[in-house]
Amino acid sequence: MKFANVSRFFRDVRSEMKSVSWPSRDDLKEGTLVVIVMSVIVGVFLSVVDFGFSKILELLF
């Protein structure tokens, strides 16, 4: 009984995977570049904010 359910599940997964629209190589490169650039921007922003808060706390204490 359980083996039939597992077998059906994998058959359904295979069927669904055939209808997936996969991104092209160019779309993948573009998406990766966007993620890298945004990560750098957010990292720099958070570093500046952290530095600013550190300086403010040094002045207060």
N, C-alpha and C positions, 0 to 999 in steps of 0.2 A: 504494500500500500504506500509506504513512504517513498520507496524507490520510484514508483510511478509519478508521485508528486514532484520529486526532484528532477526526474527525466522531463516531465512536462514543463517545469520551470525553465530548464536550460533550452528546450525547444522554443519556448516563448521569447527568451532572451535573444536567441539567434535570429528569430524572425524580426524582432524589434530593431536589432542592430543593422539589419539590411535596409531599414527605412531611415536610418540616421543620416543627416546631412553633415558630412565632415567638412571642416574648413580647408581652404586651399593653402598651399605652402606660403603664398604671399600674405594671406589673412593671418596665418599663424605668426609669421615674422613681424607683421604690424602690431598684432596684439602683444607679443612678447616685448617689443620695443616700448609700447605704451606702458606696460607694467614696470619695466626697468626705469624709465624716465620718471614716472610717478613715484616710485620707491625712493629714488634719489631726491626728488623735490621734497617729499614728506620727511625724509631723513634729515635733510638740511634744515627744514623748518623746525622740526622738533629739537634739533641741536641748538638752534638760535634761541628758541623759547627756553630751553633748559639753562643755557648760559645766562640769559636775562634774569630768570628766576633766581639763579645762584647768586648773581651780583646783587639783586634786590635783597635777598636774605642776608648776605654779608653786610650790607649797609644797615639793616635793621638790627642785627645782633652783633 
